[in-house]
Amino acid sequence: APLQHGKITSELTFKVFPNPSQQSVVVNWPNGPSYDKVVIKVWDTQGKIYWQQKVQQSQSVTIPCKTWPFGNYFIRLTNDRGQSTIQQILKQ
């Protein structure tokens, strides 16, 4: 069954670095009302969730990924309006 992601929109943006990554990934997003309350979620190609966190009044979060298996992961940023956007990262 396909994963439900809510409304995917190009209005939301975020940066992920380094990508590919070995130790940790920094997720960074702009300042503004659309980003006051966000949920960051990371899962692999099988749909297994590796990380999820609600973030308020911040513009970045560092996600440790050192122990994750090598491969591709998806990072989703969702705001409190139900808008979300997704990027892919490679764990080396």
N, C-alpha and C positions, 0 to 999 in steps of 0.2 A: 504494500500500500504506500502511496506517495506521502511524504512528510508534509504536514500542514504548516505553512509559514505565514499565514495572514496575508495582508496586502503588501506585496513587494513594490517598492517605489524608488524611483531615481532621485527623489527629493532628499532622501537621507544619504549621507556619505560617511565613510570612515576610512582611515588608513591602517594598514597592518604592516609591521616591520619587526625584525627582518623577515623576509619571505623569499626563499625557504629559511626555516628556523631549526635550531638544534636545542637551545636551552629554554628560551622563553619568547613570547610574542607580545609586542606592545600594540594595543588597539587604541587608536586616537581618533576623536571625532570633534567636529566644530562646536563652538559655543552658540547657544541660542535656545529658544523656547522648545523647539522640537526635540532637544536632547536633554531636557531637565531630568527626566527619569527614563533610563534605558535598561534593557536586559540584554546581556551579552551571553550568547550560547554557542558552544562548539561541539560538533559531532563529526563522526567519521563517515565513510562512504556506505557503511552498513547501518547507519542510523544510531549508533551507540553514542550517548552523550558523554563527553569528557570534561566539560566545564560549563557552568552556568552561574551567573551572578547578576543581581540587581545593582545598578549603580546610580547614585543621585548626586547632583551638584559636583560633577567631575567631568573631565574631558578625556580621560585616558585610564586604561587599566592594563596591568601586566599579567599575562597568563603563563604560568610555568608549564612547559611541555616536554621537559627533559625525559620523562619516563614513558611518554606516549610511543607506541609503535611507529615505525617509519610509514609514511604514506600521506594521502591527501585528507584534509579536514575542511569543514565549512564553518565559517564564523558568521553569526547573524546578530545584527543590532536591531532591536525592536523598541520603539518608543511607547509612551503611555497612550498614544492615539491609535495604536495598532498598526502603525506603519513599520515596515522592516526592510532591510537590505542585507544582502549576503555576499561574502567574499570567500574565496578558496585559498587555503595555505598548504604548503608542503612541509611536512616534518621530515628532516633528514637524520 
